[in-house]
Amino acid sequence: AEYMGELRRISISFLMFEVYALVDRLADLSGQTPDKIRFILVLLAVIPAGFLHKFVSNRTLRHVYCIVMGAVLGHFAYGNGIINCYISAFVAYLLMIVLPHGVAHKAIFVVALGFMSFCHIYRMYVDWMGWSLDFSTAQMMLTPKLTSLAFNYFDGSRKPEELSKSQQQRALKKLPSLLEFASYIGSGFGFISGPTFEFKDHMDFINLADKEKTMPSTFLPSMKLFGQSVLVVVIHLALAIYFPASRCVTDEFDSYSFLYKCFYFQVSMMGIRCMYYFNWTLAESGLVAAGMGYNGTDKNGNEIHDRVRGVNIAPIEYATHNPRLMIENWNMSVARWLKNYVYLRACPEDQIRTNKKKASFANYLTYMVSAFWHGFYPTYYLFFFLFGMVNECAKNLHRIRPSFVRADGTHAAKREKLWSLVAWVLSHQICNFLGIAFVLLDHRKVFRFWASVHYVHVAGLLAVAIFFMVRPPRTPKAVEKKE
């Protein structure tokens, strides 16, 4: 028995050595760093793991499957650093046990953000201005789970009339068991890089609720997302070669004309977005494979696999002419977390239209929490503060749109198209302009980039914001109701 045990240890060590050797070889061939290769391999592994999970029908085993899968893939992707995520999770669970209902959710929000802050500070210390992947990515995905669970448990102790309809649906009357909690926070589906999801969705998935019992094959929907991930990574690699963001702070970029500079960073940011699209669509493919994305059928009987989404690419790139809608379709699970547990907690739904100041404060608070969630580089806060301003300006411009379009006029359709086109161009210009600041990280490089385009975008944004502060738009009641 001792000999066999030693043989198993040697075999496992040899296997792990071969796996890491393969990672190094792939890194050399692709020109990528080993951490990124491990990350991609993990996302690929989630897809077959998702298909296998569908064959596990016992609820306890489904929980165990999620836990073991998350631990194995998490350790492979991030090493021993993943232990920090488990520590923060069980500290949060302990707080839900010992603290009163009215205090626990607030304490957990602070503790979760505190652990995440430690991860960001450590990352900045070991990889200043770098983009290496470490356990802070998993901690970022864990933070929405811990805080949303704490708020939902708090909502379970409140009166139904104090809650919105969606809060009532997510409210938890009792604390989850340790197995349920561990399965939720450590699930290999979404633990590594997202998308994140609600505890109720996870339990419906585990317990094979009504939708899951009649679930059709998930092979084609999963492969469709996998195909999308391949397409966007090809676009990313091509644009990264010819339109790297790093060129925006070079003498060569300074020599370009103003219009070409605007075109350049527009295309460059599209390439960068494709890198994120690749991550989210590949991760979502694994969730859909397991059946977690299945959301029933529409009125025409077509299958819907959108219960857990990472990104909705088409509205961002083509149809969206409203920055707020861009945010809602970008990193969708985190956007929902920010909306449900920051924005709507600071300004409840019934006060959004009646208390404009409170709604505006909640808007800026949400963007600042988003910046805090991303890390501590000053450019993050610059980006999200200005994006909050963009959002406020967009709402004010939307309110004056009817007076420009004049729905009762003979040229309403043409004016509507013109408004949409101009809004699309301006929205993408300002969002991509600010996106470069997000990517560069160094505030000195950001200011050099802004100077190269003569601060036109910043000046225009400030001018519009000041104009609406001096002359707030009047919103027709009909339009206000429609909004």
N, C-alpha and C positions, 0 to 999 in steps of 0.2 A: 504493500500500500504506500509506503514511504517512497519507494522507487517510482511508482506510477505518479505520485503527486509531484515529485521532482521533474519527471518527464513532461507533465502537463505545464509546469511553470516554464520549463525551457522552450516548449513548443509555442506558448503564448508570447514569450519574449522574442523568439525568432520571428513570429508572425508580425508583431508590432514593429520590429526592426525593418522588416521587408516593406511594411506599409509606409513608414516614415522615409525609407530609402526611395520608394516610388514617388512620394511627395517631393523630395529633393530633385529627382530626375525631371518631374513635370515642371517644377519651378525653373530649372535650367533651360528646358526646351521652350517654355512660354515667355520667359523673361519676367515672370511674376515672382513675388516673394512667397516663401513656404506657407505663411499664415493665410494668405489669400487662396492658395491651392487647397489647403485643408478646409477652409470655409466653403469653397465651391463643392468639394467632395462630400461634405456633410449635407449640403442642400440637395445634392443628387441622391444621396443615400436615403433621405427622407421619403422620396417618391416610392421606391419598392417597399420601404417600411410601412408606408401608408396603405398600400395594397394588401400587405400581409395582415395589418391590424384589422381589416374587415372580416377576416376569418376567425377572429377571437370574439366569442359571443358572451362568455362569462364576464360579469361586470367587474368583479375583483381582479381578474386577469387583465382586463382592459386597462384598469388603473395601473397595475404593475407594469404592463407593457409600456405605457407612456412614461413612467418613472425611469425604468431601466434604459429605454431608448434615449431619453433626454440626458441621462447621466453619461452614457457611453459616448454619444455624439458630442455632448458639451465638453467632455474632457479631451476628446480628440481635437476639437476645434480650438479650445482655449486653455488646455492644460489644467494645472492645479488651481489656477485663478478662478475656476468655476465654483470652487468651494465658497468663495465670498458671496456668491449669489444665494447659495443654500443657507448660509448664516443669516443674511439679511431677511430671507423669507421666513425662517423659523423664529426670528426675533419679532417679526410682525405678527405671526400666529400667536406667540406668547402674549403680546400686547392685547390682542383681541380677547384673550381669555381673562386677563387680570384687570384690564381697565374698564371703566363704565362705558356704556354705549355712546354717550354723548361726547366722550373724550377720545376713545380708541381710534376713530377714523382720522381725527386731526393729528394725533401722535404718530400714527403709521404714515401719514402723508409726509410728515417732517422726517421721520426715520428713513423711509424709502428714498427720499430725495437726498438725505444725508449720506447714505451708503453709496448712492450713485455719484454724489459729489466726490467722495473719496476715490472712486474708480476713475473719475475724470482727472482729478489732481495727480493721481499716481501715473496715469497715462501721459499727462503733460510732462511729468518729471522724467519718465523713461523714454519718451518719444516726442519731444517738443516739435510742434508744427508738422508732425507726421500723420500718416493715415494708416498705420498698422492696425491690425484687428486683434483685439484682446477681449478679456471677459467683461469689459465695460459695455460692449455691445449687448451681451446677454442681460446685464444688469439694467440697461436702458429698457429692454423689452419686459423685464420683470417688474419694473416700477409701476407701469399702468395696471398690471394684474393685481399687485398688492394693494394699491390705493383704491382701485375700483371695487375689489372684494370688501375692503374695510367700509367704504361708503355704502355698499349694498347691504352689509350686515347692520350698519347703523339705520338705514332706511327701514329694515325689517322691524325695528322697535318703534317706528313712528306711526301716526294715524294715517290711514289711506288718503284722507282729504288733504293732508299736508304734502302729498307726493304727486308728481305728474304721472301720466299714464305709463310712460316708459320706465320711470323709477319704480312704480308698483310692480311692473313685470320683472324687474331685476332684483327686487328686495328679497333678502334672506331672513327667514324667521329664526333659524338656528345656525349655530356655527358649524361649518363643514367639519367632517371627521379629519383626522390627521392624514389618512390615506387619500381622501378626496382632495385635500389641500395640496399634498405633495404631488399628486397626479396633475393638478391644475397648474401649479407654478413651475413644475419641472417637466412638463410634457415636451417630448421631442418635437411635437408639432407646434412650431412658433417660439420655442424656448431659445433657439440659437440666434435667430435674427428677426423674429416676427413672422407674420403679423400676430398681434396680440388679440385676445378675445375675452368675452365676459365669462364669468364662472357658470352662469346658467347655460350658455351655449355649450360649454365643456361637459356639463353634467347631462344635458340632452344627448350629446354625442356618445358619452360613456354608457348611459342607461338605455340606449337604443329607443329613443322616444318615437312618437308616431311617424315623423318624417323619415327617420332612419330605418324603420321597419319596412317601408315601401321604397327604399332607395334603389334607383336603377344603377346600372354599371357606371363607374366613375372613370373608366379608362380613357375614353375620348375627351371629356372635359379636362382631365389632368394633362393629357398629351397636347391638347390645344394650348394650354398655358406653357408647357415645356417648349413647344414650338415658338411661342411668342418670346420666351426668354432667349432662345438661340438667335432669333432675328434681331432683338434689341442689342445683344452683346456684340454682334457683328457690326451694327451701326456704331456702337460705342467705340469699338477698336478702330474703325475707319476714321471717324471724326477726331479721335484722340491723336491720331498721327498728323492730320492736316490742320486741325484747329485746337491745339492744346491751350488750356486756360492760362498756363504759365507765360505764354507769349504776350498776354495783355499787359505785362509790366516790363516790356523790353523796348529798346530803342527802335527796333523794327516796327513794333506796333505803333509807336509814336509817329512814324513816318506815313502811316496810312491816312487816307481821307476820313473825315468824320463819319460819312455814310458807310464806308467800308468797315470802320471800327464797330459801328452798330450792328452791321451784318455779321461781323466776325464773332462777337461775343454772343450773339443770338444763336449761331450754329454751334459754337463751343459749348454753351450750356445745354443744348439739346443732346450733345454727345455725353455730357456728364449725367444728365437725367437718365439716359439709356443705361448707364451703369447701375443706377438705383432700380430702374425698371427690371433689369436682369435679376437682381437679388430678390425683389418682391414677387415677381411672377414665378420664379423657380421655387421659392419657398411656398407660395400659394399652391403650386402644382402638387406638392406633397400633402398639403391639407385636404385638397380636393380629392386626391387619390384615396385618402382614408375615409372620405365621406363627410368630413367636417364642414365642407362648404355647401353641402346640399341644403337647399331652402325651399323644397317643394316644387310646384309647377306654377306657371303663370296662367292667365285666363284662357290662353290658347292651348294649354296642355304641354307647353315646352318646359323642359327641365331648367331649374335655376340653381346655380352653384355660387351664390354670392353672399352667403351668411358670414363668411370671414374673408375680407378683402384686404389686399395690401396696397393696390394702386389701380386706378382706372385711366389708362393711357390716353384714349381717344379724346375725352373732354379737355385734357390738359394741353394736348398738342394742336388740336384742330378746332373744336367747337367752343371752347371756353373763352368768353370775353369779359369775365368777371373774376378778379383775383381771389375772391372768397371761394368761388367754385373750384379754382385751381387748388387751393389748400385742402378743400374737402375731398378731392380726388387724388391727392398726393399723400402717401403714407397714411392711408385711410383709417387704419385701426388706431393709430396714435392721434389722428385728428378727431376721431370720435371720443377718445378718452379726454382730450383737452376740452372738447365741447361739453361733454356730460359731467365732468368732474372738476372743471375749473370755471369755464364760462357760465354755464347754467347754475352753478352753485353760487357764483358771485352775482349773477343777475338772472333770477328765475324767469321762465318763459312768459309768465303773465305780466312781467315788468319791462320786457325788451322794448316794446313800442311806447309805453307810457312814461318810461324814465330813461330818456336819451343819455343823460350824463352817466347813469349807472351802467347802461349798456356799453357806452364808450369806454368806461373804466374797465369793465369786464373784458372788452376786446383787447386793450393794451395789456392787462394782467395775463390773459391767456397767451399772448405772444411772448411775454417775458418769461413765463413758466416754460414755454417751449424752448426758449433760448437757454434757460437753466438746465433743461433736460438734455440739450445737446452738448453742453460743456461750458468752459469758462474763457474761451478765447474772446477778446473784446468784439471781434467782428461778428460773432453770433448775435450779440445784443444790439449791435448797430443794425444788422440785417433785420432782426425781428421787430425792433422798434419802428424802423422805417416801413416795414411791411405792414405793421399795424396802422401806420399813417396811410399807406396805400389802400388798405381795406376801408378806412373811414372815408377817404376821398371817393372811392368807387361807389360806396353807398350813397353819398351825396349826389354824385353824378347820375346815378340810377334814378334818383328822385326827380331830377330835372329832365330826364329823358322824355316823358310824355309831352312836355311843352315844346320840345324840339321836333318830335315825330308828328304830333298833332294827328291823332288817330282819325279825326273826322275830316281831314283834308284830303285833297286829290293825290298828293304825292307821299302819302303815309308809308306805302310799301317801300318806295325808293329811299326815303329818309331812314326807315328802320334798318335797311340793309347797309346804308352808309354809316349809321351810328354803330352797328355791330362790327363792321370792318375796321373803323377807326379805333373802337374800343378794344378789338382783338390785337391790333398792332401795338397800341399803347400799353396794354396789359402785359403782353409778352416782352416788350422792350424794357419796361421798368422792373418786371420780375426777373428777367435774365440779367439785367444790369446789377440788381441787388444780389443775385445768385453768385456772381463772380466774387463779391465780397465774402460770401459764405465759404467759398471754396479756397480762396487765397489764405485765409486765416490770419495773416500778418497785416495789422492795420496800416503799416507804412506802405505796403504794396497796394492796399485798397485805395488809399488816398492818391497814390501815384496813378492808379488806373482811372480814378475819377477825374483827376487833373487832365489826363490824356484826352478825355471827351469833354473837357471844359466845364465840368460839373453841371451839364445841361439837365440831366435827369433829376439830380438832387434839387436843383433850383426850380425846375418845373413842378416837382412834387410839393416842395415847400410853398410855392406860390399858390397852388390849388388849395392846399390845406389852410393857408392863411385867408384866402378869399372866402372859403366856406365858414371860417370862424367869424369873419366880419359880417358876412351875409348868409346866414343859414338858409338852405333851400326850403321852400314850402312844398309839402307833399299833398297832392290831391287825395281826398279820403278814399276814393275808389282804388287808387294805386296803392295806398297804404294797406288797405284790406287785402289786396292781391299779394303784396309782399309777405 
